[in-house]
Amino acid sequence: MQLEQPSRSGSATWNGTVPSAIDARVLGLVVVTAGLAASINVSYGGLPMAAAAFALLAGGGVAGHLLGERKLRRLTDGLVERWVDAGGEIDGVTRSSNGMRTEWRVHTPDGEIVIGGIALVPIARLSVEWQGVGDTMAASEASANIDRVAESLYREIFEIGSATTRS
């Protein structure tokens, strides 16, 4: 990994945990959508077919959200861990939400970095926003190239961004 940089102060206060972000709003949307889709089956296959369709759709949607949240949380943890190892100062990571997006706010002395996205596999997307500028990519792509992504974002946020913030 190419992220080894000298630390500016040598002290990061991040405790190493990224909070869980299972989102009741996404789960509610999944259940409502599954209910609507299953209700179509009442007139064609009866109540047993509708119940089976609901269980299948709701179970699949819940599993998709849980897997998506896990993927985004692991990506967030991986990015923050690599930034701390490279000398970035991280004060903490908290959970937040905006619309249907699942987000974590990474608190640094220079401002907040918002990492998040849509926590629903197979369409999970990772977005990173800092000082109003953001980038989005497929979560699977970010996961496959986590070292490169972390290094690129580290340069933008902690090296270039810190220099412009302090000048």
Phi and psi in radians as a Rosetta constraint file:
Dihedral C 1 N 2 CA 2 C 2 CIRCULARHARMONIC -1.715 0.35
Dihedral N 2 CA 2 C 2 N 3 CIRCULARHARMONIC 0.272 0.35
Dihedral C 2 N 3 CA 3 C 3 CIRCULARHARMONIC -1.535 0.35
Dihedral N 3 CA 3 C 3 N 4 CIRCULARHARMONIC -0.003 0.35
Dihedral C 3 N 4 CA 4 C 4 CIRCULARHARMONIC -1.152 0.35
Dihedral N 4 CA 4 C 4 N 5 CIRCULARHARMONIC 1.990 0.35
Dihedral C 4 N 5 CA 5 C 5 CIRCULARHARMONIC -2.346 0.35
Dihedral N 5 CA 5 C 5 N 6 CIRCULARHARMONIC 2.626 0.35
Dihedral C 5 N 6 CA 6 C 6 CIRCULARHARMONIC -1.170 0.35
Dihedral N 6 CA 6 C 6 N 7 CIRCULARHARMONIC 2.424 0.35
Dihedral C 6 N 7 CA 7 C 7 CIRCULARHARMONIC -1.286 0.35
Dihedral N 7 CA 7 C 7 N 8 CIRCULARHARMONIC 2.484 0.35
Dihedral C 7 N 8 CA 8 C 8 CIRCULARHARMONIC -1.211 0.35
Dihedral N 8 CA 8 C 8 N 9 CIRCULARHARMONIC -0.751 0.35
Dihedral C 8 N 9 CA 9 C 9 CIRCULARHARMONIC -2.158 0.35
Dihedral N 9 CA 9 C 9 N 10 CIRCULARHARMONIC -0.235 0.35
Dihedral C 9 N 10 CA 10 C 10 CIRCULARHARMONIC 1.385 0.35
Dihedral N 10 CA 10 C 10 N 11 CIRCULARHARMONIC 0.060 0.35
Dihedral C 10 N 11 CA 11 C 11 CIRCULARHARMONIC -2.232 0.35
Dihedral N 11 CA 11 C 11 N 12 CIRCULARHARMONIC 1.996 0.35
Dihedral C 11 N 12 CA 12 C 12 CIRCULARHARMONIC -1.987 0.35
Dihedral N 12 CA 12 C 12 N 13 CIRCULARHARMONIC 2.360 0.35
Dihedral C 12 N 13 CA 13 C 13 CIRCULARHARMONIC -1.806 0.35
Dihedral N 13 CA 13 C 13 N 14 CIRCULARHARMONIC 0.185 0.35
Dihedral C 13 N 14 CA 14 C 14 CIRCULARHARMONIC -1.175 0.35
Dihedral N 14 CA 14 C 14 N 15 CIRCULARHARMONIC 2.333 0.35
Dihedral C 14 N 15 CA 15 C 15 CIRCULARHARMONIC -1.529 0.35
Dihedral N 15 CA 15 C 15 N 16 CIRCULARHARMONIC 0.015 0.35
Dihedral C 15 N 16 CA 16 C 16 CIRCULARHARMONIC 1.594 0.35
Dihedral N 16 CA 16 C 16 N 17 CIRCULARHARMONIC 0.110 0.35
Dihedral C 16 N 17 CA 17 C 17 CIRCULARHARMONIC -2.074 0.35
Dihedral N 17 CA 17 C 17 N 18 CIRCULARHARMONIC 2.473 0.35
Dihedral C 17 N 18 CA 18 C 18 CIRCULARHARMONIC -1.967 0.35
Dihedral N 18 CA 18 C 18 N 19 CIRCULARHARMONIC 2.114 0.35
Dihedral C 18 N 19 CA 19 C 19 CIRCULARHARMONIC -1.137 0.35
Dihedral N 19 CA 19 C 19 N 20 CIRCULARHARMONIC 2.641 0.35
Dihedral C 19 N 20 CA 20 C 20 CIRCULARHARMONIC -1.146 0.35
Dihedral N 20 CA 20 C 20 N 21 CIRCULARHARMONIC 2.637 0.35
Dihedral C 20 N 21 CA 21 C 21 CIRCULARHARMONIC -2.360 0.35
Dihedral N 21 CA 21 C 21 N 22 CIRCULARHARMONIC 0.739 0.35
Dihedral C 21 N 22 CA 22 C 22 CIRCULARHARMONIC -1.147 0.35
Dihedral N 22 CA 22 C 22 N 23 CIRCULARHARMONIC 2.167 0.35
Dihedral C 22 N 23 CA 23 C 23 CIRCULARHARMONIC -1.863 0.35
Dihedral N 23 CA 23 C 23 N 24 CIRCULARHARMONIC 2.029 0.35
Dihedral C 23 N 24 CA 24 C 24 CIRCULARHARMONIC -1.115 0.35
Dihedral N 24 CA 24 C 24 N 25 CIRCULARHARMONIC -0.524 0.35
Dihedral C 24 N 25 CA 25 C 25 CIRCULARHARMONIC -1.152 0.35
Dihedral N 25 CA 25 C 25 N 26 CIRCULARHARMONIC -0.738 0.35
Dihedral C 25 N 26 CA 26 C 26 CIRCULARHARMONIC -1.171 0.35
Dihedral N 26 CA 26 C 26 N 27 CIRCULARHARMONIC -0.744 0.35
Dihedral C 26 N 27 CA 27 C 27 CIRCULARHARMONIC -1.095 0.35
Dihedral N 27 CA 27 C 27 N 28 CIRCULARHARMONIC -0.694 0.35
Dihedral C 27 N 28 CA 28 C 28 CIRCULARHARMONIC -1.092 0.35
Dihedral N 28 CA 28 C 28 N 29 CIRCULARHARMONIC -0.744 0.35
Dihedral C 28 N 29 CA 29 C 29 CIRCULARHARMONIC -1.078 0.35
Dihedral N 29 CA 29 C 29 N 30 CIRCULARHARMONIC -0.711 0.35
Dihedral C 29 N 30 CA 30 C 30 CIRCULARHARMONIC -1.094 0.35
Dihedral N 30 CA 30 C 30 N 31 CIRCULARHARMONIC -0.801 0.35
Dihedral C 30 N 31 CA 31 C 31 CIRCULARHARMONIC -1.147 0.35
Dihedral N 31 CA 31 C 31 N 32 CIRCULARHARMONIC -0.758 0.35
Dihedral C 31 N 32 CA 32 C 32 CIRCULARHARMONIC -1.118 0.35
Dihedral N 32 CA 32 C 32 N 33 CIRCULARHARMONIC -0.783 0.35
Dihedral C 32 N 33 CA 33 C 33 CIRCULARHARMONIC -1.094 0.35
Dihedral N 33 CA 33 C 33 N 34 CIRCULARHARMONIC -0.744 0.35
Dihedral C 33 N 34 CA 34 C 34 CIRCULARHARMONIC -1.110 0.35
Dihedral N 34 CA 34 C 34 N 35 CIRCULARHARMONIC -0.683 0.35
Dihedral C 34 N 35 CA 35 C 35 CIRCULARHARMONIC -1.121 0.35
Dihedral N 35 CA 35 C 35 N 36 CIRCULARHARMONIC -0.763 0.35
Dihedral C 35 N 36 CA 36 C 36 CIRCULARHARMONIC -1.130 0.35
Dihedral N 36 CA 36 C 36 N 37 CIRCULARHARMONIC -0.773 0.35
Dihedral C 36 N 37 CA 37 C 37 CIRCULARHARMONIC -1.146 0.35
Dihedral N 37 CA 37 C 37 N 38 CIRCULARHARMONIC -0.678 0.35
Dihedral C 37 N 38 CA 38 C 38 CIRCULARHARMONIC -1.250 0.35
Dihedral N 38 CA 38 C 38 N 39 CIRCULARHARMONIC -0.522 0.35
Dihedral C 38 N 39 CA 39 C 39 CIRCULARHARMONIC -1.116 0.35
Dihedral N 39 CA 39 C 39 N 40 CIRCULARHARMONIC -0.431 0.35
Dihedral C 39 N 40 CA 40 C 40 CIRCULARHARMONIC -1.102 0.35
Dihedral N 40 CA 40 C 40 N 41 CIRCULARHARMONIC -0.557 0.35
Dihedral C 40 N 41 CA 41 C 41 CIRCULARHARMONIC -1.299 0.35
Dihedral N 41 CA 41 C 41 N 42 CIRCULARHARMONIC -0.232 0.35
Dihedral C 41 N 42 CA 42 C 42 CIRCULARHARMONIC -1.067 0.35
Dihedral N 42 CA 42 C 42 N 43 CIRCULARHARMONIC -0.806 0.35
Dihedral C 42 N 43 CA 43 C 43 CIRCULARHARMONIC -1.325 0.35
Dihedral N 43 CA 43 C 43 N 44 CIRCULARHARMONIC -0.385 0.35
Dihedral C 43 N 44 CA 44 C 44 CIRCULARHARMONIC -1.696 0.35
Dihedral N 44 CA 44 C 44 N 45 CIRCULARHARMONIC -0.702 0.35
Dihedral C 44 N 45 CA 45 C 45 CIRCULARHARMONIC -2.123 0.35
Dihedral N 45 CA 45 C 45 N 46 CIRCULARHARMONIC 0.001 0.35
Dihedral C 45 N 46 CA 46 C 46 CIRCULARHARMONIC 1.480 0.35
Dihedral N 46 CA 46 C 46 N 47 CIRCULARHARMONIC 3.126 0.35
Dihedral C 46 N 47 CA 47 C 47 CIRCULARHARMONIC -1.095 0.35
Dihedral N 47 CA 47 C 47 N 48 CIRCULARHARMONIC -0.703 0.35
Dihedral C 47 N 48 CA 48 C 48 CIRCULARHARMONIC -1.084 0.35
Dihedral N 48 CA 48 C 48 N 49 CIRCULARHARMONIC -0.681 0.35
Dihedral C 48 N 49 CA 49 C 49 CIRCULARHARMONIC -1.194 0.35
Dihedral N 49 CA 49 C 49 N 50 CIRCULARHARMONIC -0.694 0.35
Dihedral C 49 N 50 CA 50 C 50 CIRCULARHARMONIC -1.127 0.35
Dihedral N 50 CA 50 C 50 N 51 CIRCULARHARMONIC -0.725 0.35
Dihedral C 50 N 51 CA 51 C 51 CIRCULARHARMONIC -1.120 0.35
Dihedral N 51 CA 51 C 51 N 52 CIRCULARHARMONIC -0.725 0.35
Dihedral C 51 N 52 CA 52 C 52 CIRCULARHARMONIC -1.128 0.35
Dihedral N 52 CA 52 C 52 N 53 CIRCULARHARMONIC -0.738 0.35
Dihedral C 52 N 53 CA 53 C 53 CIRCULARHARMONIC -1.123 0.35
Dihedral N 53 CA 53 C 53 N 54 CIRCULARHARMONIC -0.733 0.35
Dihedral C 53 N 54 CA 54 C 54 CIRCULARHARMONIC -1.063 0.35
Dihedral N 54 CA 54 C 54 N 55 CIRCULARHARMONIC -0.839 0.35
Dihedral C 54 N 55 CA 55 C 55 CIRCULARHARMONIC -1.051 0.35
Dihedral N 55 CA 55 C 55 N 56 CIRCULARHARMONIC -0.754 0.35
Dihedral C 55 N 56 CA 56 C 56 CIRCULARHARMONIC -1.143 0.35
Dihedral N 56 CA 56 C 56 N 57 CIRCULARHARMONIC -0.840 0.35
Dihedral C 56 N 57 CA 57 C 57 CIRCULARHARMONIC -1.197 0.35
Dihedral N 57 CA 57 C 57 N 58 CIRCULARHARMONIC -0.767 0.35
Dihedral C 57 N 58 CA 58 C 58 CIRCULARHARMONIC -1.153 0.35
Dihedral N 58 CA 58 C 58 N 59 CIRCULARHARMONIC -0.755 0.35
Dihedral C 58 N 59 CA 59 C 59 CIRCULARHARMONIC -1.084 0.35
Dihedral N 59 CA 59 C 59 N 60 CIRCULARHARMONIC -0.750 0.35
Dihedral C 59 N 60 CA 60 C 60 CIRCULARHARMONIC -1.131 0.35
Dihedral N 60 CA 60 C 60 N 61 CIRCULARHARMONIC -0.713 0.35
Dihedral C 60 N 61 CA 61 C 61 CIRCULARHARMONIC -1.168 0.35
Dihedral N 61 CA 61 C 61 N 62 CIRCULARHARMONIC -0.740 0.35
Dihedral C 61 N 62 CA 62 C 62 CIRCULARHARMONIC -1.122 0.35
Dihedral N 62 CA 62 C 62 N 63 CIRCULARHARMONIC -0.773 0.35
Dihedral C 62 N 63 CA 63 C 63 CIRCULARHARMONIC -1.074 0.35
Dihedral N 63 CA 63 C 63 N 64 CIRCULARHARMONIC -0.717 0.35
Dihedral C 63 N 64 CA 64 C 64 CIRCULARHARMONIC -1.073 0.35
Dihedral N 64 CA 64 C 64 N 65 CIRCULARHARMONIC -0.710 0.35
Dihedral C 64 N 65 CA 65 C 65 CIRCULARHARMONIC -1.197 0.35
Dihedral N 65 CA 65 C 65 N 66 CIRCULARHARMONIC -0.778 0.35
Dihedral C 65 N 66 CA 66 C 66 CIRCULARHARMONIC -1.077 0.35
Dihedral N 66 CA 66 C 66 N 67 CIRCULARHARMONIC -0.722 0.35
Dihedral C 66 N 67 CA 67 C 67 CIRCULARHARMONIC -1.187 0.35
Dihedral N 67 CA 67 C 67 N 68 CIRCULARHARMONIC -0.678 0.35
Dihedral C 67 N 68 CA 68 C 68 CIRCULARHARMONIC -1.144 0.35
Dihedral N 68 CA 68 C 68 N 69 CIRCULARHARMONIC -0.753 0.35
Dihedral C 68 N 69 CA 69 C 69 CIRCULARHARMONIC -1.099 0.35
Dihedral N 69 CA 69 C 69 N 70 CIRCULARHARMONIC -0.734 0.35
Dihedral C 69 N 70 CA 70 C 70 CIRCULARHARMONIC -1.086 0.35
Dihedral N 70 CA 70 C 70 N 71 CIRCULARHARMONIC -0.745 0.35
Dihedral C 70 N 71 CA 71 C 71 CIRCULARHARMONIC -1.114 0.35
Dihedral N 71 CA 71 C 71 N 72 CIRCULARHARMONIC -0.814 0.35
Dihedral C 71 N 72 CA 72 C 72 CIRCULARHARMONIC -1.155 0.35
Dihedral N 72 CA 72 C 72 N 73 CIRCULARHARMONIC -0.673 0.35
Dihedral C 72 N 73 CA 73 C 73 CIRCULARHARMONIC -1.142 0.35
Dihedral N 73 CA 73 C 73 N 74 CIRCULARHARMONIC -0.710 0.35
Dihedral C 73 N 74 CA 74 C 74 CIRCULARHARMONIC -1.136 0.35
Dihedral N 74 CA 74 C 74 N 75 CIRCULARHARMONIC -0.688 0.35
Dihedral C 74 N 75 CA 75 C 75 CIRCULARHARMONIC -1.111 0.35
Dihedral N 75 CA 75 C 75 N 76 CIRCULARHARMONIC -0.768 0.35
Dihedral C 75 N 76 CA 76 C 76 CIRCULARHARMONIC -1.063 0.35
Dihedral N 76 CA 76 C 76 N 77 CIRCULARHARMONIC -0.816 0.35
Dihedral C 76 N 77 CA 77 C 77 CIRCULARHARMONIC -1.063 0.35
Dihedral N 77 CA 77 C 77 N 78 CIRCULARHARMONIC -0.754 0.35
Dihedral C 77 N 78 CA 78 C 78 CIRCULARHARMONIC -1.106 0.35
Dihedral N 78 CA 78 C 78 N 79 CIRCULARHARMONIC -0.745 0.35
Dihedral C 78 N 79 CA 79 C 79 CIRCULARHARMONIC -1.129 0.35
Dihedral N 79 CA 79 C 79 N 80 CIRCULARHARMONIC -0.857 0.35
Dihedral C 79 N 80 CA 80 C 80 CIRCULARHARMONIC -1.108 0.35
Dihedral N 80 CA 80 C 80 N 81 CIRCULARHARMONIC -0.718 0.35
Dihedral C 80 N 81 CA 81 C 81 CIRCULARHARMONIC -1.070 0.35
Dihedral N 81 CA 81 C 81 N 82 CIRCULARHARMONIC -0.774 0.35
Dihedral C 81 N 82 CA 82 C 82 CIRCULARHARMONIC -1.168 0.35
Dihedral N 82 CA 82 C 82 N 83 CIRCULARHARMONIC -0.650 0.35
Dihedral C 82 N 83 CA 83 C 83 CIRCULARHARMONIC -1.150 0.35
Dihedral N 83 CA 83 C 83 N 84 CIRCULARHARMONIC -0.713 0.35
Dihedral C 83 N 84 CA 84 C 84 CIRCULARHARMONIC -1.145 0.35
Dihedral N 84 CA 84 C 84 N 85 CIRCULARHARMONIC -0.756 0.35
Dihedral C 84 N 85 CA 85 C 85 CIRCULARHARMONIC -1.067 0.35
Dihedral N 85 CA 85 C 85 N 86 CIRCULARHARMONIC -0.525 0.35
Dihedral C 85 N 86 CA 86 C 86 CIRCULARHARMONIC -1.501 0.35
Dihedral N 86 CA 86 C 86 N 87 CIRCULARHARMONIC -0.063 0.35
Dihedral C 86 N 87 CA 87 C 87 CIRCULARHARMONIC 1.860 0.35
Dihedral N 87 CA 87 C 87 N 88 CIRCULARHARMONIC 0.093 0.35
Dihedral C 87 N 88 CA 88 C 88 CIRCULARHARMONIC -1.242 0.35
Dihedral N 88 CA 88 C 88 N 89 CIRCULARHARMONIC 2.500 0.35
Dihedral C 88 N 89 CA 89 C 89 CIRCULARHARMONIC -1.635 0.35
Dihedral N 89 CA 89 C 89 N 90 CIRCULARHARMONIC 1.994 0.35
Dihedral C 89 N 90 CA 90 C 90 CIRCULARHARMONIC -2.022 0.35
Dihedral N 90 CA 90 C 90 N 91 CIRCULARHARMONIC 2.145 0.35
Dihedral C 90 N 91 CA 91 C 91 CIRCULARHARMONIC -1.519 0.35
Dihedral N 91 CA 91 C 91 N 92 CIRCULARHARMONIC -0.506 0.35
Dihedral C 91 N 92 CA 92 C 92 CIRCULARHARMONIC 3.006 0.35
Dihedral N 92 CA 92 C 92 N 93 CIRCULARHARMONIC 2.947 0.35
Dihedral C 92 N 93 CA 93 C 93 CIRCULARHARMONIC -2.291 0.35
Dihedral N 93 CA 93 C 93 N 94 CIRCULARHARMONIC 2.190 0.35
Dihedral C 93 N 94 CA 94 C 94 CIRCULARHARMONIC -2.171 0.35
Dihedral N 94 CA 94 C 94 N 95 CIRCULARHARMONIC 2.772 0.35
Dihedral C 94 N 95 CA 95 C 95 CIRCULARHARMONIC -1.618 0.35
Dihedral N 95 CA 95 C 95 N 96 CIRCULARHARMONIC 2.477 0.35
Dihedral C 95 N 96 CA 96 C 96 CIRCULARHARMONIC -2.583 0.35
Dihedral N 96 CA 96 C 96 N 97 CIRCULARHARMONIC 3.033 0.35
Dihedral C 96 N 97 CA 97 C 97 CIRCULARHARMONIC -2.562 0.35
Dihedral N 97 CA 97 C 97 N 98 CIRCULARHARMONIC 2.606 0.35
Dihedral C 97 N 98 CA 98 C 98 CIRCULARHARMONIC -2.491 0.35
Dihedral N 98 CA 98 C 98 N 99 CIRCULARHARMONIC 1.956 0.35
Dihedral C 98 N 99 CA 99 C 99 CIRCULARHARMONIC 1.105 0.35
Dihedral N 99 CA 99 C 99 N 100 CIRCULARHARMONIC -2.267 0.35
Dihedral C 99 N 100 CA 100 C 100 CIRCULARHARMONIC -1.711 0.35
Dihedral N 100 CA 100 C 100 N 101 CIRCULARHARMONIC 0.187 0.35
Dihedral C 100 N 101 CA 101 C 101 CIRCULARHARMONIC -1.561 0.35
Dihedral N 101 CA 101 C 101 N 102 CIRCULARHARMONIC 2.556 0.35
Dihedral C 101 N 102 CA 102 C 102 CIRCULARHARMONIC -1.778 0.35
Dihedral N 102 CA 102 C 102 N 103 CIRCULARHARMONIC 2.235 0.35
Dihedral C 102 N 103 CA 103 C 103 CIRCULARHARMONIC -2.367 0.35
Dihedral N 103 CA 103 C 103 N 104 CIRCULARHARMONIC 2.686 0.35
Dihedral C 103 N 104 CA 104 C 104 CIRCULARHARMONIC -2.187 0.35
Dihedral N 104 CA 104 C 104 N 105 CIRCULARHARMONIC 2.460 0.35
Dihedral C 104 N 105 CA 105 C 105 CIRCULARHARMONIC -1.862 0.35
Dihedral N 105 CA 105 C 105 N 106 CIRCULARHARMONIC 2.090 0.35
Dihedral C 105 N 106 CA 106 C 106 CIRCULARHARMONIC -1.676 0.35
Dihedral N 106 CA 106 C 106 N 107 CIRCULARHARMONIC 2.004 0.35
Dihedral C 106 N 107 CA 107 C 107 CIRCULARHARMONIC -1.575 0.35
Dihedral N 107 CA 107 C 107 N 108 CIRCULARHARMONIC 2.167 0.35
Dihedral C 107 N 108 CA 108 C 108 CIRCULARHARMONIC -2.209 0.35
Dihedral N 108 CA 108 C 108 N 109 CIRCULARHARMONIC 2.856 0.35
Dihedral C 108 N 109 CA 109 C 109 CIRCULARHARMONIC -1.074 0.35
Dihedral N 109 CA 109 C 109 N 110 CIRCULARHARMONIC -0.424 0.35
Dihedral C 109 N 110 CA 110 C 110 CIRCULARHARMONIC -1.644 0.35
Dihedral N 110 CA 110 C 110 N 111 CIRCULARHARMONIC -0.001 0.35
Dihedral C 110 N 111 CA 111 C 111 CIRCULARHARMONIC 2.369 0.35
Dihedral N 111 CA 111 C 111 N 112 CIRCULARHARMONIC -3.103 0.35
Dihedral C 111 N 112 CA 112 C 112 CIRCULARHARMONIC -1.672 0.35
Dihedral N 112 CA 112 C 112 N 113 CIRCULARHARMONIC 2.474 0.35
Dihedral C 112 N 113 CA 113 C 113 CIRCULARHARMONIC -1.921 0.35
Dihedral N 113 CA 113 C 113 N 114 CIRCULARHARMONIC 2.200 0.35
Dihedral C 113 N 114 CA 114 C 114 CIRCULARHARMONIC -1.790 0.35
Dihedral N 114 CA 114 C 114 N 115 CIRCULARHARMONIC 2.068 0.35
Dihedral C 114 N 115 CA 115 C 115 CIRCULARHARMONIC -2.025 0.35
Dihedral N 115 CA 115 C 115 N 116 CIRCULARHARMONIC 2.299 0.35
Dihedral C 115 N 116 CA 116 C 116 CIRCULARHARMONIC -3.118 0.35
Dihedral N 116 CA 116 C 116 N 117 CIRCULARHARMONIC -2.711 0.35
Dihedral C 116 N 117 CA 117 C 117 CIRCULARHARMONIC 2.648 0.35
Dihedral N 117 CA 117 C 117 N 118 CIRCULARHARMONIC -2.840 0.35
Dihedral C 117 N 118 CA 118 C 118 CIRCULARHARMONIC -1.564 0.35
Dihedral N 118 CA 118 C 118 N 119 CIRCULARHARMONIC 2.042 0.35
Dihedral C 118 N 119 CA 119 C 119 CIRCULARHARMONIC -1.649 0.35
Dihedral N 119 CA 119 C 119 N 120 CIRCULARHARMONIC 1.204 0.35
Dihedral C 119 N 120 CA 120 C 120 CIRCULARHARMONIC -2.607 0.35
Dihedral N 120 CA 120 C 120 N 121 CIRCULARHARMONIC 1.833 0.35
Dihedral C 120 N 121 CA 121 C 121 CIRCULARHARMONIC -1.261 0.35
Dihedral N 121 CA 121 C 121 N 122 CIRCULARHARMONIC 2.416 0.35
Dihedral C 121 N 122 CA 122 C 122 CIRCULARHARMONIC -1.697 0.35
Dihedral N 122 CA 122 C 122 N 123 CIRCULARHARMONIC 0.135 0.35
Dihedral C 122 N 123 CA 123 C 123 CIRCULARHARMONIC -1.770 0.35
Dihedral N 123 CA 123 C 123 N 124 CIRCULARHARMONIC 0.306 0.35
Dihedral C 123 N 124 CA 124 C 124 CIRCULARHARMONIC -1.012 0.35
Dihedral N 124 CA 124 C 124 N 125 CIRCULARHARMONIC 2.292 0.35
Dihedral C 124 N 125 CA 125 C 125 CIRCULARHARMONIC -2.223 0.35
Dihedral N 125 CA 125 C 125 N 126 CIRCULARHARMONIC 2.480 0.35
Dihedral C 125 N 126 CA 126 C 126 CIRCULARHARMONIC -1.811 0.35
Dihedral N 126 CA 126 C 126 N 127 CIRCULARHARMONIC 2.314 0.35
Dihedral C 126 N 127 CA 127 C 127 CIRCULARHARMONIC -2.253 0.35
Dihedral N 127 CA 127 C 127 N 128 CIRCULARHARMONIC 2.515 0.35
Dihedral C 127 N 128 CA 128 C 128 CIRCULARHARMONIC -2.239 0.35
Dihedral N 128 CA 128 C 128 N 129 CIRCULARHARMONIC 2.219 0.35
Dihedral C 128 N 129 CA 129 C 129 CIRCULARHARMONIC -2.257 0.35
Dihedral N 129 CA 129 C 129 N 130 CIRCULARHARMONIC 2.342 0.35
Dihedral C 129 N 130 CA 130 C 130 CIRCULARHARMONIC -2.509 0.35
Dihedral N 130 CA 130 C 130 N 131 CIRCULARHARMONIC 2.224 0.35
Dihedral C 130 N 131 CA 131 C 131 CIRCULARHARMONIC 0.887 0.35
Dihedral N 131 CA 131 C 131 N 132 CIRCULARHARMONIC 0.760 0.35
Dihedral C 131 N 132 CA 132 C 132 CIRCULARHARMONIC 1.422 0.35
Dihedral N 132 CA 132 C 132 N 133 CIRCULARHARMONIC -0.070 0.35
Dihedral C 132 N 133 CA 133 C 133 CIRCULARHARMONIC -1.910 0.35
Dihedral N 133 CA 133 C 133 N 134 CIRCULARHARMONIC 2.285 0.35
Dihedral C 133 N 134 CA 134 C 134 CIRCULARHARMONIC -2.295 0.35
Dihedral N 134 CA 134 C 134 N 135 CIRCULARHARMONIC 2.867 0.35
Dihedral C 134 N 135 CA 135 C 135 CIRCULARHARMONIC -2.450 0.35
Dihedral N 135 CA 135 C 135 N 136 CIRCULARHARMONIC 2.475 0.35
Dihedral C 135 N 136 CA 136 C 136 CIRCULARHARMONIC -2.271 0.35
Dihedral N 136 CA 136 C 136 N 137 CIRCULARHARMONIC 2.497 0.35
Dihedral C 136 N 137 CA 137 C 137 CIRCULARHARMONIC -2.672 0.35
Dihedral N 137 CA 137 C 137 N 138 CIRCULARHARMONIC 2.848 0.35
Dihedral C 137 N 138 CA 138 C 138 CIRCULARHARMONIC -1.089 0.35
Dihedral N 138 CA 138 C 138 N 139 CIRCULARHARMONIC 2.400 0.35
Dihedral C 138 N 139 CA 139 C 139 CIRCULARHARMONIC -1.088 0.35
Dihedral N 139 CA 139 C 139 N 140 CIRCULARHARMONIC -0.625 0.35
Dihedral C 139 N 140 CA 140 C 140 CIRCULARHARMONIC -1.162 0.35
Dihedral N 140 CA 140 C 140 N 141 CIRCULARHARMONIC -0.636 0.35
Dihedral C 140 N 141 CA 141 C 141 CIRCULARHARMONIC -1.165 0.35
Dihedral N 141 CA 141 C 141 N 142 CIRCULARHARMONIC -0.761 0.35
Dihedral C 141 N 142 CA 142 C 142 CIRCULARHARMONIC -1.108 0.35
Dihedral N 142 CA 142 C 142 N 143 CIRCULARHARMONIC -0.693 0.35
Dihedral C 142 N 143 CA 143 C 143 CIRCULARHARMONIC -1.131 0.35
Dihedral N 143 CA 143 C 143 N 144 CIRCULARHARMONIC -0.698 0.35
Dihedral C 143 N 144 CA 144 C 144 CIRCULARHARMONIC -1.213 0.35
Dihedral N 144 CA 144 C 144 N 145 CIRCULARHARMONIC -0.472 0.35
Dihedral C 144 N 145 CA 145 C 145 CIRCULARHARMONIC -2.116 0.35
Dihedral N 145 CA 145 C 145 N 146 CIRCULARHARMONIC 0.689 0.35
Dihedral C 145 N 146 CA 146 C 146 CIRCULARHARMONIC -1.048 0.35
Dihedral N 146 CA 146 C 146 N 147 CIRCULARHARMONIC -0.674 0.35
Dihedral C 146 N 147 CA 147 C 147 CIRCULARHARMONIC -1.130 0.35
Dihedral N 147 CA 147 C 147 N 148 CIRCULARHARMONIC -0.787 0.35
Dihedral C 147 N 148 CA 148 C 148 CIRCULARHARMONIC -1.140 0.35
Dihedral N 148 CA 148 C 148 N 149 CIRCULARHARMONIC -0.745 0.35
Dihedral C 148 N 149 CA 149 C 149 CIRCULARHARMONIC -1.103 0.35
Dihedral N 149 CA 149 C 149 N 150 CIRCULARHARMONIC -0.795 0.35
Dihedral C 149 N 150 CA 150 C 150 CIRCULARHARMONIC -1.088 0.35
Dihedral N 150 CA 150 C 150 N 151 CIRCULARHARMONIC -0.741 0.35
Dihedral C 150 N 151 CA 151 C 151 CIRCULARHARMONIC -1.138 0.35
Dihedral N 151 CA 151 C 151 N 152 CIRCULARHARMONIC -0.778 0.35
Dihedral C 151 N 152 CA 152 C 152 CIRCULARHARMONIC -1.096 0.35
Dihedral N 152 CA 152 C 152 N 153 CIRCULARHARMONIC -0.809 0.35
Dihedral C 152 N 153 CA 153 C 153 CIRCULARHARMONIC -1.176 0.35
Dihedral N 153 CA 153 C 153 N 154 CIRCULARHARMONIC -0.614 0.35
Dihedral C 153 N 154 CA 154 C 154 CIRCULARHARMONIC -1.056 0.35
Dihedral N 154 CA 154 C 154 N 155 CIRCULARHARMONIC -0.801 0.35
Dihedral C 154 N 155 CA 155 C 155 CIRCULARHARMONIC -1.058 0.35
Dihedral N 155 CA 155 C 155 N 156 CIRCULARHARMONIC -0.792 0.35
Dihedral C 155 N 156 CA 156 C 156 CIRCULARHARMONIC -1.158 0.35
Dihedral N 156 CA 156 C 156 N 157 CIRCULARHARMONIC -0.736 0.35
Dihedral C 156 N 157 CA 157 C 157 CIRCULARHARMONIC -1.554 0.35
Dihedral N 157 CA 157 C 157 N 158 CIRCULARHARMONIC -0.884 0.35
Dihedral C 157 N 158 CA 158 C 158 CIRCULARHARMONIC -1.594 0.35
Dihedral N 158 CA 158 C 158 N 159 CIRCULARHARMONIC -0.500 0.35
Dihedral C 158 N 159 CA 159 C 159 CIRCULARHARMONIC -1.664 0.35
Dihedral N 159 CA 159 C 159 N 160 CIRCULARHARMONIC -1.059 0.35
Dihedral C 159 N 160 CA 160 C 160 CIRCULARHARMONIC -1.263 0.35
Dihedral N 160 CA 160 C 160 N 161 CIRCULARHARMONIC -0.814 0.35
Dihedral C 160 N 161 CA 161 C 161 CIRCULARHARMONIC -1.095 0.35
Dihedral N 161 CA 161 C 161 N 162 CIRCULARHARMONIC -0.730 0.35
Dihedral C 161 N 162 CA 162 C 162 CIRCULARHARMONIC -1.164 0.35
Dihedral N 162 CA 162 C 162 N 163 CIRCULARHARMONIC -0.640 0.35
Dihedral C 162 N 163 CA 163 C 163 CIRCULARHARMONIC -1.144 0.35
Dihedral N 163 CA 163 C 163 N 164 CIRCULARHARMONIC -0.718 0.35
Dihedral C 163 N 164 CA 164 C 164 CIRCULARHARMONIC -1.329 0.35
Dihedral N 164 CA 164 C 164 N 165 CIRCULARHARMONIC -0.523 0.35
Dihedral C 164 N 165 CA 165 C 165 CIRCULARHARMONIC -1.205 0.35
Dihedral N 165 CA 165 C 165 N 166 CIRCULARHARMONIC -0.661 0.35
Dihedral C 165 N 166 CA 166 C 166 CIRCULARHARMONIC -1.491 0.35
Dihedral N 166 CA 166 C 166 N 167 CIRCULARHARMONIC -0.257 0.35
